[in-house]
Amino acid sequence: MANGKVRITFKSPDSVWDALEEAGITTDDLDSEVREPIEKYIEYMEYVTIEIDLDTRKAIVLPVKRG
């Protein structure tokens, strides 16, 4: 069995906007109060990175690294 952690980055801009639309959030609603928590985990409103711990079998969404 494999050990360690695996990081997977997905690029899916449509998924972000589809989810916001399903939540009833429009582009007009994207003020800093809504945008900041989203951009903490989704870079450029397109990329999300998930880290899977193969030992504990848990996964987390990693915050975006700001330069």
PAVEXMI-390342 format. One record per residue: x, y, z of N, C-alpha, C in turn. Coordinates in nm, 4 decimals, padded with zeros to 6 digits. Layout:
! residues N
node n_east X, n_north Y, n_up Z, ca_east X, ca_north Y, ca_up Z, c_east X, c_north Y, c_up Z
...
***
This chain:
! residues 67
node n_east 00.0836, n_north -00.1183, n_up 00.0000, ca_east 00.0000, ca_north 00.0000, ca_up 00.0000, c_east 00.0884, c_north 00.1250, c_up 00.0000
node n_east 00.0463, n_north 00.2254, n_up -00.0738, ca_east 00.1230, ca_north 00.3500, ca_up -00.0838, c_east 00.1120, c_north 00.4314, c_up 00.0444
node n_east 00.2179, n_north 00.5040, n_up 00.0757, ca_east 00.2210, ca_north 00.5927, ca_up 00.1924, c_east 00.2484, c_north 00.7346, c_up 00.1468
node n_east 00.2231, n_north 00.8297, n_up 00.2349, ca_east 00.2550, ca_north 00.9686, ca_up 00.2043, c_east 00.1337, c_north 01.0481, c_up 00.1624
node n_east 00.1638, n_north 01.1571, n_up 00.0916, ca_east 00.0586, ca_north 01.2485, ca_up 00.0491, c_east 00.0662, c_north 01.2710, c_up -00.1006
node n_east -00.0495, n_north 01.2934, n_up -00.1588, ca_east -00.0597, ca_north 01.3210, ca_up -00.3014, c_east -00.1328, c_north 01.4538, c_up -00.3174
node n_east -00.0789, n_north 01.5414, n_up -00.4010, ca_east -00.1454, ca_north 01.6684, ca_up -00.4314, c_east -00.1964, c_north 01.6649, c_up -00.5747
node n_east -00.3196, n_north 01.7057, n_up -00.5908, ca_east -00.3824, ca_north 01.7087, ca_up -00.7225, c_east -00.4367, c_north 01.8493, c_up -00.7447
node n_east -00.4013, n_north 01.9101, n_up -00.8570, ca_east -00.4530, ca_north 02.0422, ca_up -00.8910, c_east -00.5468, c_north 02.0291, c_up -01.0098
node n_east -00.6647, n_north 02.0871, n_up -00.9937, ca_east -00.7649, ca_north 02.0852, ca_up -01.0993, c_east -00.7824, c_north 02.2255, c_up -01.1544
node n_east -00.8047, n_north 02.2357, n_up -01.2849, ca_east -00.8386, ca_north 02.3624, ca_up -01.3481, c_east -00.9775, c_north 02.3465, c_up -01.4085
node n_east -01.0716, n_north 02.4173, n_up -01.3507, ca_east -01.2079, ca_north 02.4039, ca_up -01.3994, c_east -01.2872, c_north 02.5316, c_up -01.3717
node n_east -01.2697, n_north 02.6331, n_up -01.4557, ca_east -01.3383, ca_north 02.7591, ca_up -01.4303, c_east -01.4898, c_north 02.7468, c_up -01.4340
node n_east -01.5422, n_north 02.6619, n_up -01.5199, ca_east -01.6869, ca_north 02.6468, ca_up -01.5274, c_east -01.7444, c_north 02.5933, c_up -01.3971
node n_east -01.6724, n_north 02.5047, n_up -01.3303, ca_east -01.7221, ca_north 02.4476, ca_up -01.2047, c_east -01.7403, c_north 02.5538, c_up -01.0973
node n_east -01.6484, n_north 02.6474, n_up -01.0893, ca_east -01.6583, ca_north 02.7544, ca_up -00.9895, c_east -01.7814, c_north 02.8388, c_up -01.0171
node n_east -01.7959, n_north 02.8841, n_up -01.1404, ca_east -01.9093, ca_north 02.9701, ca_up -01.1737, c_east -02.0412, c_north 02.8944, c_up -01.1647
node n_east -02.0423, n_north 02.7663, n_up -01.2017, ca_east -02.1646, ca_north 02.6852, ca_up -01.1883, c_east -02.2055, c_north 02.6729, c_up -01.0420
node n_east -02.1087, n_north 02.6512, n_up -00.9543, ca_east -02.1385, ca_north 02.6381, ca_up -00.8114, c_east -02.1911, c_north 02.7699, c_up -00.7539
node n_east -02.1306, n_north 02.8816, n_up -00.7948, ca_east -02.1789, ca_north 03.0118, ca_up -00.7487, c_east -02.3211, c_north 03.0368, c_up -00.7967
node n_east -02.3471, n_north 03.0013, n_up -00.9208, ca_east -02.4813, ca_north 03.0183, ca_up -00.9759, c_east -02.5830, c_north 02.9329, c_up -00.8997
node n_east -02.5463, n_north 02.8092, n_up -00.8698, ca_east -02.6351, ca_north 02.7205, ca_up -00.7934, c_east -02.6631, c_north 02.7760, c_up -00.6539
node n_east -02.5663, n_north 02.8494, n_up -00.5981, ca_east -02.5829, ca_north 02.9096, ca_up -00.4663, c_east -02.6584, c_north 03.0426, c_up -00.4741
node n_east -02.6951, n_north 03.0832, n_up -00.5948, ca_east -02.7678, ca_north 03.2077, ca_up -00.6128, c_east -02.6797, c_north 03.3308, c_up -00.6109
node n_east -02.5490, n_north 03.3120, n_up -00.6352, ca_east -02.4540, ca_north 03.4235, ca_up -00.6348, c_east -02.4243, c_north 03.4624, c_up -00.7789
node n_east -02.4467, n_north 03.5881, n_up -00.8107, ca_east -02.4199, ca_north 03.6385, ca_up -00.9454, c_east -02.2880, c_north 03.7158, c_up -00.9446
node n_east -02.2417, n_north 03.7516, n_up -01.0621, ca_east -02.1176, ca_north 03.8299, ca_up -01.0699, c_east -02.1344, c_north 03.9648, c_up -01.0002
node n_east -02.2556, n_north 04.0164, n_up -00.9961, ca_east -02.2814, ca_north 04.1424, ca_up -00.9245, c_east -02.2634, c_north 04.1262, c_up -00.7738
node n_east -02.2795, n_north 04.0028, n_up -00.7230, ca_east -02.2667, ca_north 03.9752, ca_up -00.5796, c_east -02.1224, c_north 03.9539, c_up -00.5357
node n_east -02.0289, n_north 03.9484, n_up -00.6304, ca_east -01.8913, ca_north 03.9126, ca_up -00.5985, c_east -01.8122, c_north 04.0303, c_up -00.5414
node n_east -01.8606, n_north 04.0838, n_up -00.4316, ca_east -01.7837, ca_north 04.1857, ca_up -00.3618, c_east -01.6771, c_north 04.1157, c_up -00.2777
node n_east -01.5983, n_north 04.1908, n_up -00.2052, ca_east -01.4876, ca_north 04.1303, ca_up -00.1308, c_east -01.5363, c_north 04.0323, c_up -00.0242
node n_east -01.6554, n_north 04.0539, n_up 00.0314, ca_east -01.7078, ca_north 03.9635, ca_up 00.1349, c_east -01.7319, c_north 03.8236, c_up 00.0799
node n_east -01.7707, n_north 03.8139, n_up -00.0446, ca_east -01.7944, ca_north 03.6843, ca_up -00.1086, c_east -01.6670, c_north 03.6331, c_up -00.1746
node n_east -01.5956, n_north 03.7214, n_up -00.2408, ca_east -01.4791, ca_north 03.6816, ca_up -00.3210, c_east -01.3604, c_north 03.6356, c_up -00.2359
node n_east -01.3334, n_north 03.7027, n_up -00.1241, ca_east -01.2157, ca_north 03.6693, ca_up -00.0426, c_east -01.2130, c_north 03.5248, c_up 00.0070
node n_east -01.3205, n_north 03.4727, n_up 00.0658, ca_east -01.3130, ca_north 03.3327, ca_up 00.1109, c_east -01.2989, c_north 03.2333, c_up -00.0047
node n_east -01.3569, n_north 03.2675, n_up -00.1199, ca_east -01.3441, ca_north 03.1800, ca_up -00.2369, c_east -01.1998, c_north 03.1811, c_up -00.2869
node n_east -01.1416, n_north 03.3003, n_up -00.2968, ca_east -01.0059, ca_north 03.3107, ca_up -00.3491, c_east -00.9001, c_north 03.2591, c_up -00.2520
node n_east -00.9388, n_north 03.2332, n_up -00.1296, ca_east -00.8446, ca_north 03.1715, ca_up -00.0353, c_east -00.8080, c_north 03.0306, c_up -00.0822
node n_east -00.9018, n_north 02.9629, n_up -00.1479, ca_east -00.8807, ca_north 02.8242, ca_up -00.1897, c_east -00.8820, c_north 02.8033, c_up -00.3408
node n_east -00.9333, n_north 02.8991, n_up -00.4164, ca_east -00.9439, ca_north 02.8836, ca_up -00.5613, c_east -00.8672, c_north 02.9963, c_up -00.6284
node n_east -00.7569, n_north 02.9598, n_up -00.6942, ca_east -00.6690, ca_north 03.0589, ca_up -00.7559, c_east -00.7224, c_north 03.1010, c_up -00.8924
node n_east -00.7300, n_north 03.2314, n_up -00.9143, ca_east -00.7785, ca_north 03.2888, ca_up -01.0402, c_east -00.9200, c_north 03.2412, c_up -01.0754
node n_east -00.9948, n_north 03.2003, n_up -00.9743, ca_east -01.1309, ca_north 03.1481, ca_up -00.9931, c_east -01.1310, c_north 03.0265, c_up -01.0878
node n_east -01.0178, n_north 02.9530, n_up -01.0933, ca_east -01.0051, ca_north 02.8378, ca_up -01.1822, c_east -00.9384, c_north 02.7172, c_up -01.1175
node n_east -00.8330, n_north 02.7386, n_up -01.0377, ca_east -00.7502, ca_north 02.6282, ca_up -00.9903, c_east -00.7779, c_north 02.5962, c_up -00.8436
node n_east -00.7900, n_north 02.4676, n_up -00.8144, ca_east -00.8032, ca_north 02.4219, ca_up -00.6757, c_east -00.7073, c_north 02.3036, c_up -00.6576
node n_east -00.6412, n_north 02.2993, n_up -00.5420, ca_east -00.5476, ca_north 02.1904, ca_up -00.5132, c_east -00.5968, c_north 02.1128, c_up -00.3910
node n_east -00.6055, n_north 01.9842, n_up -00.4081, ca_east -00.6482, ca_north 01.8937, ca_up -00.3012, c_east -00.5294, c_north 01.8080, c_up -00.2615
node n_east -00.5082, n_north 01.7931, n_up -00.1321, ca_east -00.4019, ca_north 01.7064, ca_up -00.0813, c_east -00.4664, c_north 01.5872, c_up -00.0125
node n_east -00.4290, n_north 01.4680, n_up -00.0562, ca_east -00.4834, ca_north 01.3448, ca_up -00.0001, c_east -00.3740, c_north 01.2745, c_up 00.0783
node n_east -00.4015, n_north 01.2492, n_up 00.2046, ca_east -00.3082, ca_north 01.1758, ca_up 00.2909, c_east -00.3422, c_north 01.0278, c_up 00.2774
node n_east -00.2511, n_north 00.9537, n_up 00.2177, ca_east -00.2760, ca_north 00.8117, ca_up 00.1921, c_east -00.2714, c_north 00.7277, c_up 00.3197
node n_east -00.2086, n_north 00.7805, n_up 00.4249, ca_east -00.2016, ca_north 00.7074, ca_up 00.5516, c_east -00.3311, c_north 00.7221, c_up 00.6310
node n_east -00.3793, n_north 00.8452, n_up 00.6422, ca_east -00.5002, ca_north 00.8693, ca_up 00.7218, c_east -00.6278, c_north 00.8621, c_up 00.6381
node n_east -00.6092, n_north 00.8615, n_up 00.5061, ca_east -00.7221, ca_north 00.8568, ca_up 00.4122, c_east -00.8121, c_north 00.9796, c_up 00.4239
node n_east -00.7510, n_north 01.0934, n_up 00.4519, ca_east -00.8236, ca_north 01.2199, ca_up 00.4602, c_east -00.7735, c_north 01.3125, c_up 00.3509
node n_east -00.8607, n_north 01.4039, n_up 00.3121, ca_east -00.8254, ca_north 01.5003, ca_up 00.2084, c_east -00.8584, c_north 01.6406, c_up 00.2564
node n_east -00.7764, n_north 01.7360, n_up 00.2121, ca_east -00.8020, ca_north 01.8766, ca_up 00.2421, c_east -00.7824, c_north 01.9593, c_up 00.1160
node n_east -00.8517, n_north 02.0708, n_up 00.1098, ca_east -00.8301, ca_north 02.1675, ca_up 00.0038, c_east -00.7247, c_north 02.2640, c_up 00.0552
node n_east -00.6163, n_north 02.2792, n_up -00.0195, ca_east -00.5062, ca_north 02.3638, ca_up 00.0239, c_east -00.5331, c_north 02.5104, c_up -00.0109
node n_east -00.5002, n_north 02.5996, n_up 00.0822, ca_east -00.5129, ca_north 02.7424, ca_up 00.0504, c_east -00.4140, c_north 02.7808, c_up -00.0595
node n_east -00.4493, n_north 02.8819, n_up -00.1343, ca_east -00.3640, ca_north 02.9331, ca_up -00.2401, c_east -00.2404, c_north 02.9984, c_up -00.1767
node n_east -00.1234, n_north 02.9673, n_up -00.2326, ca_east -00.0005, ca_north 03.0310, ca_up -00.1854, c_east 00.0110, c_north 03.1662, c_up -00.2524
node n_east 00.0205, n_north 03.2693, n_up -00.1709, ca_east 00.0359, ca_north 03.4059, ca_up -00.2228, c_east 00.1820, c_north 03.4458, c_up -00.2120
node n_east 00.2339, n_north 03.5041, n_up -00.3191, ca_east 00.3711, ca_north 03.5298, ca_up -00.3318, c_east 00.4378, c_north 03.6335, c_up -00.2569
***
